[in-house]
Every structure is written in C-alpha cells, then in structure tokens.
Amino acid sequence: MPFSKELLRDIAAANERLAGAGVPVRLRIHRKSLYLRCSRLPPKLGHEAGHRYELAQGPASAPVVRRAEAQAHGLWAAVVERRFSWEEFDPNHKAEADTVAAWVERLKVQHLSTGQCSPQTWAKHWQGAVFSKMPQDARLTQAEILAAVLQTKENTRGRRRACQALARLAEVAGIEVDLRPYQGRYGSSQVQRRDLPTDQQIEDWYAAMGVDPPWQIIFARLVVFGLRPSEAFGFELVDQYTARVVDAKSGRVRETKAFHPYWADRWPVVGQLPQVTWRKEYRAKDLTERVRSGLQRRGVTCQRYDLRHAWCVRVSVEYKIPTSLAARWAGHSEAVHNATYLQWIRADQGEAVYRAMALGKKD
C-alpha cells in the first residue's frame, strides 16, 4: 500500500539529520514495516565485516519513525563507545553467538578476508598462542579478556602479542578494555644481542662455499639483496642490481637492490638451487629452517637473520639511503627498520661514519 507523503517526508528528514550528525544508520520502509539499515556494526557469526544489517522497528508510522531515529543514535553511540551488544538491539539474536569461539571466528574472517595476516600467522600467533587458551564456550567479556592476558608471562614477547591480539578481539566485539598497561616493558631493546658479520667474514664464507655452487647462490641472494631466508627461493633477477622477491608468508611481491653493488658484479645469483622440500601450509617456516641449517653445515656461523640485518645497516649507514626507501626494499616498515635493524650498527661502522662526515676523512 502507498504511504502518505507526510510519512515519507518524515523518514527523509530523519535520514538527513542522521547524516548531518555523522551517524551511518538509515531508516527505510520495506512493505509495511520500518527498518534501521547499517553496514558498520560488529559482524554476527558467519558474516564478514561490512555486512549490511536491517533491524525491524515495527509498523511504519510517524511515532515509530521518531522512536527509530532515537534508536539509531543509541545504536551508533554503543558502537563508538565499544559497548554494542546484539542482544540489546536485536531481539532475535541468540546469546550463544557471543561466545569466545564465535567472536574469534568473526575476527578470523575479517583478518583473513582483508589480508591483514596470513593463515599461517593466524594459526600460530593468534589462534595457537592466544585464543586457543581461552574457554571457547564462555561468553566473551572484559573479565575473560583480562584473564587471558594475565595467563601470559609479563614483560615478554608473548604478553605483548597477547595484548595486541586480544585488543583486536575486543574491538571487533565492541568491548571497552585498555590493555596497554599490561603490555609491560618488552620491546626491540630486549631482543637477542647480534654481532653482525663484517664484509670480510661474508666474503670468506662465500669463498668457502665454492665447492657447493647451489648453496653459494642462496648465500649470495641473502647477502647481496637482504632477503629473508624464506625468500631465497622466490627470487627473480630483474637486472644486475635489482631483484623481485615473493614473501613466502603473505605472497606479496617487492623489488630490492644490490648492496654492495660490486658483490652483484662478482657473485652469481641465478643458477641451479639446492634441492629442498617444504610443506605447502608451512612454506615460510620450513624454508627458513632449511636455509639456516644448510648454511650452518657449510660454515656460516651467524644467526639466521644476521645477513639481512647486515644488509639493512649497510644500506642505511654506508650508502646513506633514505629510511623510507631502504625499508621499502627490505619489505618492512620504517619503524621496524629503525628500531629493530639499525640498533646493531657495529662500532667500526659508526667510527667510519664519524670520520667521513665529521672529520672529512675516508678510510
């Protein structure tokens, strides 16, 4: 049946007021009923982020329009203040959908569908390390989140990761909780001490592997282009000084540059590679371990990421490449580049920079 012009004007006016107030909820008529429509609500189990919901308000009439407009403001305020509950705004919502397992599943769908992490990272660092330790059938509350945080050892990487994962879970569930005070003092300054190899050590290791050219090529790729161990097999040479690599975990592609360039002139990086195997679902983990053990058996004594750390320091300190560009070539953020990779600058490198820039002397 057609609705009166007055009712339609009331609905249009209400929607204009909601838009002017920055409330992303709209009123609409379907058949004889009035609904609130919104695609910015925490997703129900089985729905992806951005799913459009329509909440029935009753038969379309002027009083229901006024009540629905007020309900729209209340609904969005609950979302913004992180106290939204489907039970409060949807009488047909089942309480079991608010369990730990249900909210974790929503977060998983959101993270994997938007590419925020890989399935392997989710399984190991989110589900395995944090969420699996929570009571799956319990209702997700602030108390359950805090209990999960306190299960971890303070001032550790595990505590920091748990806080980060649980903060995201709370955000998706609309639960207001501040986990920053619980993260502790763990940071990049507490990672294992690294004594990065010198250029001479690197050249000696390369020469010693001359009897095993396939592993010599893997070593050269890591050293010259600053690759992660797991990236050594996803490699394409674009030109003499440029390589295209595929991140074994995320599948993202980037280009990186040769430093020192004269190593790229002298050391082949294309040819027959070692015969190694890996599991498809654990490609990054398995390749990292295969490369680590393969190089260790051939006399390379540094830690598995030391060659990459040395490349980052070489690029930023010796060649003075801007951090934004160096970080892009390395495939990480500027913050990670500065805080994690550049804290292990060797004393002799620092002295060389001082002599060149402050004293005007070159060794």
C-alpha positions as CSV (number, residue, x, y, z in Angstrom):
1,M,0.0,0.0,0.0
2,P,1.3,3.5,-0.7
3,F,2.4,5.6,2.3
4,S,1.4,9.2,2.9
5,K,3.7,11.9,1.6
6,E,4.0,13.2,5.2
7,L,5.4,9.9,6.4
8,L,7.9,9.7,3.6
9,R,9.0,13.3,4.3
10,D,9.4,12.4,8.0
11,I,11.7,9.5,7.0
12,A,13.7,11.6,4.6
13,A,14.1,14.3,7.2
14,A,15.2,11.8,9.8
15,N,17.8,10.4,7.5
16,E,19.2,13.9,6.7
17,R,19.5,14.6,10.4
18,L,21.3,11.3,11.0
19,A,23.7,12.1,8.1
20,G,24.4,15.5,9.5
21,A,25.2,14.1,12.9
22,G,27.6,11.6,11.3
23,V,25.5,8.6,12.2
24,P,25.9,5.9,9.5
25,V,22.4,4.4,10.1
26,R,19.4,5.0,7.9
27,L,15.7,4.5,8.1
28,R,13.9,2.6,5.3
29,I,10.5,1.1,4.6
30,H,10.0,-2.4,3.4
31,R,6.5,-3.5,2.7
32,K,4.6,-2.2,5.8
33,S,7.5,-2.1,8.3
34,L,10.2,0.4,9.2
35,Y,13.8,-0.8,9.5
36,L,17.2,0.6,10.6
37,R,19.9,-0.2,8.0
38,C,23.6,-0.1,8.8
39,S,26.8,-1.8,7.5
40,R,29.1,-0.6,10.2
41,L,28.0,-2.9,13.0
42,P,30.2,-5.7,14.6
43,P,29.5,-8.7,12.4
44,K,27.4,-11.6,13.5
45,L,28.9,-15.2,13.4
46,G,29.4,-16.2,9.8
47,H,29.3,-12.6,8.4
48,E,32.1,-10.6,7.1
49,A,32.9,-7.0,8.2
50,G,30.7,-4.6,6.3
51,H,27.7,-6.8,6.2
52,R,24.5,-4.7,5.9
53,Y,22.0,-5.3,8.7
54,E,18.4,-4.3,8.8
55,L,16.8,-4.1,12.2
56,A,13.0,-4.2,12.4
57,Q,11.4,-1.3,14.3
58,G,7.7,-2.0,13.8
59,P,4.8,-0.9,11.5
60,A,5.7,2.3,9.6
61,S,4.1,5.3,11.3
62,A,5.1,8.8,12.5
63,P,5.6,7.7,16.1
64,V,7.7,4.7,15.0
65,V,9.9,7.0,12.8
66,R,10.6,9.2,15.8
67,R,11.4,6.2,18.0
68,A,13.6,4.7,15.3
69,E,15.6,7.9,14.8
70,A,16.4,7.9,18.6
71,Q,17.2,4.2,18.4
72,A,19.7,4.9,15.5
73,H,21.5,7.4,17.7
74,G,21.7,5.0,20.6
75,L,22.8,2.1,18.4
76,W,25.7,4.1,16.9
77,A,26.7,5.6,20.3
78,A,27.0,2.0,21.6
79,V,29.3,1.1,18.6
80,V,31.5,4.1,19.1
81,E,31.7,3.6,22.9
82,R,32.5,-0.1,22.3
83,R,29.6,-1.4,24.4
84,F,27.5,-2.6,21.5
85,S,25.6,-5.9,22.1
86,W,23.4,-7.6,19.6
87,E,21.2,-8.8,22.4
88,E,20.3,-5.2,23.2
89,F,19.4,-4.2,19.7
90,D,18.2,-7.4,18.0
91,P,15.6,-9.4,19.9
92,N,16.1,-12.4,17.6
93,H,19.8,-12.6,18.3
94,K,20.9,-15.8,20.1
95,A,23.1,-15.4,23.2
96,E,25.4,-18.3,22.1
97,A,26.7,-16.1,19.3
98,D,28.6,-14.0,21.9
99,T,30.9,-16.8,23.0
100,V,34.7,-16.6,22.8
101,A,34.7,-19.1,19.9
102,A,32.1,-17.1,17.9
103,W,33.9,-13.8,18.3
104,V,37.3,-15.3,17.4
105,E,35.7,-16.8,14.3
106,R,34.4,-13.3,13.3
107,L,37.9,-11.8,13.8
108,K,39.4,-14.6,11.8
109,V,37.1,-14.0,8.9
110,Q,37.8,-10.3,9.0
111,H,41.6,-10.6,9.2
112,L,41.9,-13.3,6.5
113,S,39.4,-11.7,4.1
114,T,41.1,-8.3,4.3
115,G,44.7,-9.7,4.1
116,Q,45.7,-8.4,7.5
117,C,47.6,-11.6,8.1
118,S,48.3,-15.0,6.5
119,P,46.6,-18.2,7.5
120,Q,49.9,-19.4,8.9
121,T,50.3,-16.3,11.1
122,W,46.7,-16.6,12.3
123,A,47.2,-20.3,13.2
124,K,50.5,-19.8,15.0
125,H,50.4,-16.3,16.7
126,W,46.7,-15.6,17.1
127,Q,44.8,-18.8,17.4
128,G,47.5,-21.1,18.7
129,A,49.3,-18.7,21.0
130,V,46.4,-16.8,22.4
131,F,42.8,-17.6,21.6
132,S,43.0,-21.4,21.9
133,K,43.9,-20.9,25.6
134,M,40.6,-19.2,26.4
135,P,37.4,-21.1,27.4
136,Q,35.7,-21.4,24.0
137,D,32.1,-21.7,25.2
138,A,32.3,-18.9,27.7
139,R,30.7,-15.5,26.9
140,L,33.3,-13.0,25.7
141,T,33.6,-10.3,28.4
142,Q,36.1,-7.8,29.7
143,A,36.9,-10.3,32.5
144,E,37.7,-13.1,30.1
145,I,40.0,-10.9,28.0
146,L,41.9,-9.7,31.1
147,A,42.2,-13.3,32.4
148,A,43.7,-14.4,29.0
149,V,46.2,-11.5,29.2
150,L,47.3,-12.4,32.8
151,Q,47.9,-16.1,31.8
152,T,51.0,-14.9,29.9
153,K,54.3,-14.0,31.5
154,E,54.8,-10.3,32.0
155,N,57.4,-8.3,30.1
156,T,57.7,-10.9,27.3
157,R,57.0,-11.0,23.6
158,G,54.2,-13.4,24.4
159,R,52.5,-10.9,26.7
160,R,52.8,-8.1,24.1
161,R,51.4,-10.3,21.3
162,A,48.5,-11.5,23.5
163,C,47.6,-7.8,24.3
164,Q,47.7,-6.9,20.7
165,A,45.5,-9.9,19.6
166,L,43.0,-9.5,22.5
167,A,42.7,-5.8,21.9
168,R,41.7,-6.5,18.3
169,L,39.2,-9.1,19.5
170,A,37.7,-6.6,22.0
171,E,37.5,-4.0,19.3
172,V,35.5,-6.3,17.0
173,A,33.2,-7.4,19.8
174,G,32.6,-3.8,20.9
175,I,34.1,-4.4,24.4
176,E,35.8,-1.5,26.0
177,V,39.1,-2.5,27.6
178,D,42.5,-0.9,27.7
179,L,45.3,-3.5,27.6
180,R,48.2,-1.0,27.2
181,P,49.1,-1.0,30.9
182,Y,49.5,-4.8,30.7
183,Q,51.9,-5.0,27.8
184,G,54.9,-4.4,30.0
185,R,58.4,-3.4,29.1
186,Y,59.2,-5.8,26.3
187,G,60.5,-4.1,23.1
188,S,63.1,-4.2,20.5
189,S,65.8,-3.3,23.0
190,Q,65.3,-6.7,24.6
191,V,65.8,-8.9,21.6
192,Q,68.8,-11.1,21.4
193,R,72.1,-9.3,21.0
194,R,73.5,-9.5,17.5
195,D,77.1,-9.2,16.4
196,L,76.8,-8.6,12.7
197,P,79.3,-10.2,10.3
198,T,81.9,-7.9,8.7
199,D,82.3,-7.7,4.9
200,Q,85.5,-9.8,5.2
201,Q,83.7,-12.6,7.1
202,I,81.0,-12.6,4.5
203,E,83.5,-12.9,1.6
204,D,85.4,-15.6,3.4
205,W,82.1,-17.6,3.9
206,Y,81.3,-17.2,0.2
207,A,84.7,-18.3,-0.9
208,A,84.5,-21.4,1.4
209,M,81.2,-22.5,-0.3
210,G,82.9,-22.6,-3.7
211,V,82.6,-26.4,-3.7
212,D,78.8,-26.2,-3.4
213,P,77.6,-23.7,-6.1
214,P,73.8,-24.2,-5.4
215,W,74.2,-23.1,-1.7
216,Q,76.7,-20.4,-2.8
217,I,73.9,-18.9,-4.9
218,I,71.4,-19.0,-2.0
219,F,74.0,-17.3,0.3
220,A,74.7,-14.6,-2.4
221,R,71.0,-13.8,-2.7
222,L,70.6,-13.3,1.1
223,V,73.8,-11.2,1.3
224,V,73.5,-9.0,-1.8
225,F,69.8,-8.3,-1.7
226,G,69.0,-8.5,2.0
227,L,66.4,-11.3,1.7
228,R,64.7,-13.2,4.5
229,P,65.8,-16.8,4.4
230,S,62.3,-17.9,3.3
231,E,62.5,-15.6,0.3
232,A,65.6,-17.1,-1.2
233,F,63.6,-19.5,-3.4
234,G,61.0,-16.9,-4.6
235,F,63.5,-14.8,-6.5
236,E,63.7,-13.2,-9.9
237,L,66.6,-11.1,-11.2
238,V,65.3,-8.0,-12.9
239,D,68.7,-6.6,-13.8
240,Q,72.2,-6.8,-12.5
241,Y,71.3,-4.8,-9.4
242,T,67.6,-5.3,-9.0
243,A,65.7,-8.4,-7.8
244,R,62.0,-9.2,-7.4
245,V,61.1,-11.4,-4.5
246,V,57.9,-13.0,-3.2
247,D,57.2,-13.0,0.6
248,A,56.8,-16.7,1.5
249,K,54.1,-15.9,4.1
250,S,52.0,-13.2,2.6
251,G,52.7,-13.8,-1.1
252,R,53.4,-10.0,-1.6
253,V,55.9,-9.1,-4.2
254,R,58.5,-6.4,-3.9
255,E,61.7,-5.2,-5.6
256,T,65.0,-4.8,-3.8
257,K,68.5,-3.6,-4.7
258,A,72.1,-5.0,-4.5
259,F,74.4,-3.7,-1.8
260,H,77.3,-3.8,-2.2
261,P,76.8,-3.4,-6.0
262,Y,80.3,-4.9,-6.6
263,W,79.2,-8.2,-5.0
264,A,76.4,-8.3,-7.5
265,D,79.1,-7.9,-10.3
266,R,81.2,-10.8,-8.9
267,W,78.7,-13.3,-7.4
268,P,76.1,-15.2,-9.5
269,V,72.6,-15.3,-8.1
270,V,70.9,-17.3,-10.8
271,G,71.5,-21.0,-11.5
272,Q,70.8,-24.4,-10.0
273,L,69.5,-24.2,-6.5
274,P,69.7,-26.8,-3.6
275,Q,67.0,-29.5,-3.6
276,V,64.9,-28.8,-0.5
277,T,61.4,-29.7,0.4
278,W,58.7,-27.9,2.4
279,R,55.1,-28.2,3.5
280,K,52.7,-26.0,1.5
281,E,51.0,-24.7,4.6
282,Y,54.3,-24.0,6.4
283,R,56.3,-22.8,3.4
284,A,57.9,-19.8,5.2
285,K,58.8,-21.7,8.4
286,D,60.2,-24.7,6.6
287,L,62.2,-22.7,4.1
288,T,63.7,-20.6,6.9
289,E,64.8,-23.7,8.7
290,R,66.2,-25.4,5.6
291,V,68.3,-22.3,4.7
292,R,69.5,-21.9,8.3
293,S,70.6,-25.5,8.6
294,G,72.0,-25.6,5.1
295,L,74.3,-22.6,5.6
296,Q,75.3,-23.7,9.1
297,R,76.5,-27.0,7.7
298,R,78.6,-25.1,5.2
299,G,80.4,-23.0,7.8
300,V,78.2,-19.9,8.1
301,T,78.2,-19.3,11.9
302,C,76.0,-16.2,12.2
303,Q,72.3,-16.2,13.3
304,R,69.8,-16.8,10.5
305,Y,68.7,-13.1,10.1
306,D,72.2,-11.6,10.6
307,L,72.9,-11.4,6.9
308,R,69.7,-9.4,6.4
309,H,70.5,-7.2,9.4
310,A,73.9,-6.5,7.9
311,W,72.3,-5.5,4.6
312,C,69.9,-3.1,6.3
313,V,72.8,-1.5,8.2
314,R,74.9,-1.4,5.0
315,V,72.2,0.3,3.0
316,S,71.4,3.0,5.7
317,V,74.8,3.7,7.2
318,E,77.3,3.1,4.5
319,Y,75.3,4.1,1.5
320,K,73.0,6.6,3.4
321,I,69.9,5.5,1.5
322,P,66.8,7.3,3.0
323,T,65.0,5.1,5.5
324,S,61.7,5.2,3.6
325,L,63.3,3.7,0.5
326,A,65.5,1.2,2.4
327,A,62.5,-0.1,4.4
328,R,60.5,-0.5,1.2
329,W,63.3,-2.5,-0.4
330,A,63.6,-4.6,2.8
331,G,59.8,-5.2,2.9
332,H,59.1,-3.8,6.4
333,S,58.0,-0.5,7.9
334,E,60.3,2.4,8.7
335,A,59.6,1.9,12.4
336,V,60.8,-1.7,12.2
337,H,63.8,-0.7,10.1
338,N,65.0,1.9,12.7
339,A,64.1,0.1,15.9
340,T,65.0,-3.5,15.1
341,Y,67.5,-3.5,12.3
342,L,69.6,-0.4,12.9
343,Q,70.2,-0.9,16.6
344,W,73.1,-3.3,15.8
345,I,75.4,-0.9,13.9
346,R,78.9,-2.2,14.6
347,A,81.4,0.1,16.3
348,D,83.7,0.2,13.3
349,Q,80.8,1.3,11.1
350,G,79.9,4.1,13.5
351,E,83.5,5.2,13.6
352,A,83.8,5.2,9.8
353,V,80.6,7.4,9.5
354,Y,82.1,9.8,12.1
355,R,85.4,10.1,10.3
356,A,83.8,10.6,7.0
357,M,81.0,13.1,8.0
358,A,82.5,14.9,11.0
359,L,86.2,14.8,10.2
360,G,86.0,14.7,6.4
361,K,88.3,11.6,6.2
362,K,87.7,8.4,4.3
363,D,89.4,5.2,5.2
